Amino acid sequence: MYRSARIVDDLSAEHAAREIMEGFARRTGLSATEPQRRYLWTDAFALCNWLTLLRRSRDRGFAELARLLIDRVHHVLGRHRADDTRSAWISGLGEAEGGRHPTAGGLRIGKPLTERGPREPFDSRLEWERDGQYYHYLVRWMHALSRAGSVLGDADLQRWAVELAVAAERAFTYTTRPSGATRMHWKMSIDLSRPLVASQGAHDPLDGFVTACAVATGGADAASGADLRRCIRELASMCWPEDWVTADALGAGGLLCDVWWSVQLLTREAPERELLEPMLGPMVAAALTSLEALSRSSDFALPPAQRLAFRELGLAIGLQAAAALVAASPGLPARLRLSGIDELERHLPLAERITATWLEPASRSTPSWLAHQDINDVMLATALLPDEYLRA
């Protein structure tokens, strides 16, 4: 894996990431007696961070933390909430079977409020605090599980990633009438029985498609492999390049990660590569357009108290993916050396600016940081040590 330019040296980055992750583990009940505070997006990045620290240090304590986090996520977010009238696995499976297939019914977000009831009116502000399932969060956990299966040599983890990919795609997609086009809901109920937010996230099909292709490289049995290939083809049919340009920092970072993951997959014998390769050029073009818009934004000059760190850190992580792509480009097969890749290079210093801002203790004492401390901390650690997160 590449070593990108940083504002701190590699050992300092590793030391800072360790400290950040130790604090996260204590606060969220992973390594202490504190109550469990599980949140799927945050935990997906945390899992990749433990895997990176394991690879770098060979300290088996990080393997134990990774396995413990997986178990806690599945037994908290794979089950109904304590304040719900329902109990047990959200998949509806029995206790033993649910334990063998903890991702078969998806995983809750982990929001503080219970989901909106079928007869409750929609409130766009309140919906952000309500539980349910987000497809883009499930995709991040698929990726983290698949990486954990590879690093820890555990076939069960890979199988659970496959089962989650198939279950999520089936539950979130629907066919429109009268066009017959396939679309994807943005948010579903905890039991996946009804949509809570019907609109489609611009990058959800693309993120799902690229991640499902990566999961498929880890292997699957004949039955689940066939289901996964169907899932990949269905997601590919929903990918429309004209929707990929974004002025959102987190979205642009995710798009850059999709580009780098795709390049890695296309240099291997990845399944469904004939569907993936034609999307690479449009992905790079959309990423460049998005970066141009962000480079003109004044948001990065605002005081830290007026900024959302985790969205910026998502961009910093994506720019590290871009740095890896630029470094690898001369050695890529000719068909993958796209002209737009070289143009990414002039945007790379923004990653260092973002990371430098959020490494400052003063920046991490603002109300805006502390209000989202878990997700901010974990994504800062990923920005410092993105190794395992950026592997496909």
C-alpha positions as CSV (number, residue, x, y, z in Angstrom):
1,M,0.0,0.0,0.0
2,Y,1.2,3.5,-0.8
3,R,2.4,5.9,1.8
4,S,0.9,9.3,1.1
5,A,2.4,12.7,1.9
6,R,1.3,13.9,5.4
7,I,1.7,16.9,7.6
8,V,3.1,14.5,10.3
9,D,5.5,11.6,9.8
10,D,4.3,8.0,9.7
11,L,5.2,7.2,13.3
12,S,3.5,10.3,14.6
13,A,0.4,9.5,12.5
14,E,0.3,6.0,14.0
15,H,0.7,7.3,17.5
16,A,-2.1,9.9,17.1
17,A,-4.4,7.3,15.5
18,R,-3.8,4.9,18.4
19,E,-4.6,7.5,20.9
20,I,-7.8,8.5,19.1
21,M,-9.0,5.0,18.7
22,E,-8.2,4.1,22.4
23,G,-10.4,7.0,23.4
24,F,-13.2,5.9,21.0
25,A,-13.1,2.4,22.4
26,R,-13.4,3.6,26.0
27,R,-16.2,6.0,25.3
28,T,-18.4,3.7,23.2
29,G,-18.1,0.7,25.6
30,L,-15.8,-1.4,23.5
31,S,-12.9,-1.6,25.9
32,A,-14.5,-0.4,29.1
33,T,-17.7,-0.8,31.2
34,E,-19.4,2.2,29.6
35,P,-22.8,1.4,27.9
36,Q,-22.6,0.3,24.3
37,R,-22.8,3.2,21.9
38,R,-22.8,1.7,18.5
39,Y,-23.3,3.7,15.2
40,L,-22.9,1.8,12.0
41,W,-21.0,4.4,9.9
42,T,-18.6,5.2,12.7
43,D,-18.0,1.6,13.5
44,A,-17.3,0.7,9.9
45,F,-14.4,3.2,9.8
46,A,-13.3,2.1,13.3
47,L,-13.1,-1.5,12.1
48,C,-10.8,-0.6,9.2
49,N,-8.7,1.5,11.6
50,W,-8.2,-1.5,13.9
51,L,-7.2,-3.6,10.9
52,T,-4.7,-1.0,9.8
53,L,-3.1,-0.8,13.2
54,L,-3.0,-4.6,13.3
55,R,-1.2,-4.8,9.9
56,R,1.3,-2.1,11.0
57,S,2.1,-3.3,14.5
58,R,1.4,-7.0,14.4
59,D,-0.2,-6.5,17.9
60,R,-2.9,-9.1,18.2
61,G,-4.7,-6.9,20.7
62,F,-6.0,-5.0,17.6
63,A,-7.3,-8.2,16.1
64,E,-9.2,-8.8,19.4
65,L,-10.7,-5.3,19.2
66,A,-11.7,-5.8,15.6
67,R,-13.5,-9.1,16.4
68,L,-15.1,-7.6,19.5
69,L,-16.4,-4.6,17.5
70,I,-17.9,-6.9,14.9
71,D,-19.6,-8.9,17.5
72,R,-21.0,-5.8,19.3
73,V,-22.2,-4.2,16.1
74,H,-24.1,-7.4,15.1
75,H,-25.6,-8.0,18.5
76,V,-26.6,-4.4,19.0
77,L,-27.5,-3.1,15.5
78,G,-28.6,-6.5,14.2
79,R,-31.2,-6.7,16.9
80,H,-34.2,-4.6,17.7
81,R,-33.8,-1.6,20.1
82,A,-34.3,-1.9,23.8
83,D,-37.2,0.6,23.6
84,D,-38.9,-1.3,20.8
85,T,-41.9,-3.6,21.4
86,R,-40.2,-6.1,19.2
87,S,-37.2,-8.1,20.3
88,A,-34.5,-10.4,18.9
89,W,-32.9,-10.3,15.5
90,I,-34.3,-7.7,13.0
91,S,-34.0,-10.4,10.3
92,G,-36.8,-12.3,12.0
93,L,-34.6,-15.4,12.3
94,G,-34.6,-17.4,15.4
95,E,-31.9,-16.9,18.1
96,A,-29.4,-19.5,16.9
97,E,-30.0,-19.0,13.2
98,G,-29.8,-15.2,13.6
99,G,-26.5,-15.6,15.2
100,R,-25.2,-17.6,12.3
101,H,-26.5,-15.0,9.8
102,P,-26.4,-11.6,11.7
103,T,-26.5,-9.5,8.6
104,A,-29.3,-11.3,6.8
105,G,-31.8,-8.5,7.8
106,G,-29.4,-5.6,7.5
107,L,-28.3,-3.5,10.4
108,R,-29.8,-0.5,12.2
109,I,-28.2,2.9,11.9
110,G,-27.9,3.4,15.6
111,K,-29.7,6.8,15.8
112,P,-30.9,8.1,19.2
113,L,-34.6,8.1,18.5
114,T,-36.7,5.1,17.4
115,E,-38.0,5.0,13.8
116,R,-41.0,6.9,12.6
117,G,-44.2,4.9,12.9
118,P,-46.3,4.1,9.9
119,R,-48.9,6.7,10.8
120,E,-46.6,9.4,12.1
121,P,-46.2,12.5,9.9
122,F,-42.8,13.0,8.2
123,D,-40.6,15.7,9.8
124,S,-37.4,16.3,7.7
125,R,-35.5,17.7,10.7
126,L,-36.5,14.9,13.1
127,E,-35.9,12.2,10.6
128,W,-32.2,12.8,10.9
129,E,-32.3,11.7,14.5
130,R,-34.6,8.6,14.0
131,D,-33.4,5.1,13.6
132,G,-33.9,2.8,10.6
133,Q,-31.5,1.6,7.9
134,Y,-29.4,3.6,5.4
135,Y,-28.1,1.8,2.4
136,H,-24.9,3.8,2.3
137,Y,-24.1,2.8,5.9
138,L,-24.7,-0.8,5.1
139,V,-22.3,-0.5,2.2
140,R,-19.6,0.9,4.5
141,W,-20.1,-2.1,6.8
142,M,-19.9,-4.6,3.9
143,H,-16.6,-3.1,2.9
144,A,-15.3,-3.2,6.5
145,L,-16.5,-6.8,7.0
146,S,-14.9,-7.9,3.7
147,R,-11.6,-6.3,4.7
148,A,-11.7,-8.0,8.1
149,G,-12.4,-11.3,6.5
150,S,-9.3,-10.9,4.4
151,V,-7.0,-9.6,7.2
152,L,-8.2,-12.0,9.9
153,G,-8.5,-15.0,7.5
154,D,-12.1,-15.6,8.6
155,A,-14.5,-17.0,6.0
156,D,-17.6,-16.2,8.1
157,L,-16.9,-12.5,7.9
158,Q,-16.7,-12.7,4.2
159,R,-19.9,-14.7,4.1
160,W,-21.7,-12.1,6.2
161,A,-20.5,-9.3,3.8
162,V,-22.0,-11.2,0.9
163,E,-25.3,-11.8,2.8
164,L,-25.5,-8.1,3.7
165,A,-24.8,-7.0,0.1
166,V,-27.6,-9.3,-1.3
167,A,-30.1,-8.5,1.5
168,A,-29.6,-4.7,1.3
169,E,-29.9,-4.5,-2.5
170,R,-33.1,-6.6,-2.5
171,A,-34.7,-4.5,0.3
172,F,-33.8,-1.0,-0.9
173,T,-34.5,-1.3,-4.7
174,Y,-37.9,-1.1,-6.3
175,T,-39.3,-0.8,-9.8
176,T,-41.0,2.5,-10.9
177,R,-44.2,2.6,-12.8
178,P,-44.9,3.0,-15.7
179,S,-41.2,3.3,-16.9
180,G,-40.1,0.0,-15.3
181,A,-36.8,1.6,-14.2
182,T,-35.1,0.3,-11.0
183,R,-34.5,2.8,-8.3
184,M,-33.3,2.7,-4.7
185,H,-34.8,4.1,-1.5
186,W,-32.5,6.2,0.7
187,K,-33.8,5.1,4.1
188,M,-35.8,2.0,5.1
189,S,-37.5,0.9,8.3
190,I,-35.6,-1.2,10.8
191,D,-37.2,-4.4,9.6
192,L,-36.9,-3.3,5.9
193,S,-40.6,-3.6,5.4
194,R,-41.3,0.1,4.3
195,P,-39.4,3.1,3.0
196,L,-38.8,6.0,5.5
197,V,-37.2,8.3,2.9
198,A,-38.2,7.4,-0.6
199,S,-35.7,9.5,-2.6
200,Q,-32.4,8.0,-3.9
201,G,-29.0,9.0,-2.8
202,A,-27.0,10.1,-5.8
203,H,-24.0,7.8,-5.1
204,D,-25.9,4.9,-3.4
205,P,-26.1,2.6,-6.5
206,L,-22.5,3.4,-7.5
207,D,-21.1,2.9,-4.0
208,G,-23.1,-0.4,-3.7
209,F,-22.0,-1.6,-7.1
210,V,-18.2,-1.0,-6.5
211,T,-18.4,-2.4,-3.0
212,A,-20.3,-5.5,-4.1
213,C,-17.7,-6.1,-6.9
214,A,-15.0,-5.9,-4.2
215,V,-16.9,-8.2,-1.9
216,A,-17.3,-10.7,-4.8
217,T,-13.5,-10.9,-5.1
218,G,-13.4,-12.5,-1.6
219,G,-15.3,-15.5,-2.8
220,A,-18.7,-17.0,-2.1
221,D,-20.4,-20.3,-2.4
222,A,-22.3,-21.2,-5.6
223,A,-25.7,-20.1,-4.4
224,S,-24.7,-16.8,-2.7
225,G,-22.3,-16.1,-5.5
226,A,-25.1,-16.3,-8.0
227,D,-27.2,-13.9,-5.8
228,L,-24.3,-11.5,-5.5
229,R,-23.7,-11.4,-9.3
230,R,-27.4,-10.7,-9.8
231,C,-27.1,-7.9,-7.2
232,I,-24.1,-6.4,-8.9
233,R,-25.8,-6.4,-12.3
234,E,-28.9,-4.7,-10.8
235,L,-26.8,-2.0,-9.1
236,A,-24.9,-1.4,-12.3
237,S,-28.2,-0.7,-14.1
238,M,-29.0,2.1,-11.7
239,C,-25.6,3.9,-12.1
240,W,-26.1,7.1,-14.0
241,P,-22.9,9.2,-14.4
242,E,-24.7,12.5,-14.9
243,D,-25.8,12.2,-11.2
244,W,-22.3,11.7,-9.7
245,V,-21.1,15.3,-9.6
246,T,-21.4,16.8,-6.1
247,A,-20.5,19.9,-4.2
248,D,-20.6,17.9,-0.9
249,A,-17.2,17.2,0.5
250,L,-18.1,13.9,2.0
251,G,-19.7,12.8,-1.3
252,A,-16.7,13.9,-3.3
253,G,-14.4,11.9,-1.0
254,G,-16.5,8.8,-1.4
255,L,-16.5,9.2,-5.2
256,L,-12.7,9.4,-5.1
257,C,-12.6,6.2,-3.0
258,D,-14.8,4.5,-5.6
259,V,-12.4,5.4,-8.3
260,W,-9.4,4.0,-6.5
261,W,-11.2,0.8,-5.5
262,S,-12.4,0.4,-9.1
263,V,-8.8,0.7,-10.4
264,Q,-7.6,-1.9,-7.9
265,L,-10.4,-4.3,-8.9
266,L,-9.7,-3.8,-12.6
267,T,-6.0,-4.7,-12.2
268,R,-7.2,-8.1,-10.8
269,E,-9.6,-10.7,-12.1
270,A,-12.6,-9.0,-10.5
271,P,-16.1,-10.4,-11.3
272,E,-18.3,-8.3,-13.6
273,R,-15.3,-6.2,-14.7
274,E,-17.0,-5.6,-18.1
275,L,-19.6,-3.6,-16.2
276,L,-17.1,-1.8,-14.0
277,E,-14.5,-0.7,-16.6
278,P,-16.8,1.6,-18.7
279,M,-17.7,3.5,-15.5
280,L,-14.2,4.4,-14.6
281,G,-13.8,7.4,-17.0
282,P,-17.1,9.0,-16.0
283,M,-16.2,8.5,-12.3
284,V,-12.9,10.3,-12.8
285,A,-14.6,13.1,-14.7
286,A,-17.3,13.6,-12.1
287,A,-14.7,13.6,-9.3
288,L,-12.6,16.3,-11.1
289,T,-15.7,18.5,-11.6
290,S,-16.7,18.0,-8.0
291,L,-13.2,18.9,-6.8
292,E,-13.2,22.0,-9.0
293,A,-16.4,23.2,-7.3
294,L,-15.0,22.4,-3.8
295,S,-11.7,24.2,-4.5
296,R,-13.7,27.4,-5.1
297,S,-15.6,27.0,-1.9
298,S,-14.9,29.4,1.0
299,D,-16.1,26.8,3.5
300,F,-12.5,25.6,4.3
301,A,-11.6,29.1,5.3
302,L,-14.3,29.3,8.0
303,P,-13.4,29.0,11.7
304,P,-13.5,25.3,12.8
305,A,-16.5,26.0,15.0
306,Q,-18.6,26.7,11.9
307,R,-17.5,23.5,10.0
308,L,-18.5,19.8,10.1
309,A,-15.3,17.9,10.5
310,F,-16.4,14.5,9.4
311,R,-17.6,15.7,6.1
312,E,-14.3,17.4,5.4
313,L,-12.4,14.4,6.7
314,G,-14.3,12.2,4.2
315,L,-12.9,14.4,1.5
316,A,-9.4,14.1,3.0
317,I,-9.7,10.3,2.9
318,G,-10.8,10.4,-0.7
319,L,-7.9,12.7,-1.6
320,Q,-5.6,10.1,-0.1
321,A,-7.2,7.6,-2.5
322,A,-6.5,10.1,-5.3
323,A,-2.9,10.3,-4.2
324,A,-2.6,6.5,-4.4
325,L,-4.1,6.6,-7.8
326,V,-1.7,9.3,-9.1
327,A,1.3,7.4,-7.7
328,A,0.1,4.1,-9.3
329,S,-0.9,5.5,-12.6
330,P,2.4,5.1,-14.5
331,G,2.4,1.4,-13.8
332,L,-1.2,0.8,-14.7
333,P,-2.3,-1.0,-17.9
334,A,-2.8,1.5,-20.8
335,R,-6.6,1.2,-20.7
336,L,-6.7,2.4,-17.1
337,R,-4.3,5.4,-17.5
338,L,-7.0,8.0,-18.0
339,S,-6.1,11.6,-18.8
340,G,-8.0,12.9,-15.9
341,I,-6.0,11.1,-13.3
342,D,-3.0,13.5,-13.7
343,E,-5.3,16.4,-13.1
344,L,-6.2,15.1,-9.7
345,E,-2.7,15.9,-8.4
346,R,-3.2,19.6,-8.0
347,H,-6.1,19.0,-5.6
348,L,-4.1,16.8,-3.2
349,P,-2.7,19.5,-0.9
350,L,-6.3,20.1,0.3
351,A,-6.1,16.8,2.2
352,E,-3.2,18.1,4.3
353,R,-5.0,21.4,5.0
354,I,-8.1,19.6,6.3
355,T,-6.1,17.1,8.4
356,A,-3.9,19.9,9.8
357,T,-7.0,21.9,10.9
358,W,-8.6,18.9,12.8
359,L,-5.3,17.8,14.4
360,E,-5.2,21.1,16.3
361,P,-6.5,20.7,19.9
362,A,-8.4,23.9,19.7
363,S,-10.3,22.7,16.7
364,R,-11.3,19.5,18.6
365,S,-12.6,21.5,21.5
366,T,-15.3,23.3,19.6
367,P,-19.0,22.5,20.1
368,S,-19.3,21.4,16.5
369,W,-16.5,18.8,17.0
370,L,-17.7,17.6,20.4
371,A,-21.3,17.2,19.1
372,H,-20.1,14.5,16.7
373,Q,-17.0,13.4,18.5
374,D,-17.2,9.7,17.8
375,I,-17.5,10.0,14.0
376,N,-15.1,12.9,13.9
377,D,-12.4,11.0,15.9
378,V,-12.7,7.8,13.9
379,M,-12.6,9.5,10.5
380,L,-9.6,11.7,11.6
381,A,-7.8,8.4,12.5
382,T,-8.7,7.1,9.1
383,A,-7.4,10.2,7.4
384,L,-4.1,9.7,9.3
385,L,-3.8,6.0,8.5
386,P,-6.1,5.1,5.6
387,D,-4.2,2.0,4.6
388,E,-6.8,-0.7,5.1
389,Y,-9.9,1.5,4.4
390,L,-8.5,2.2,0.9
391,R,-7.8,-1.5,0.0
392,A,-10.4,-3.0,-2.3
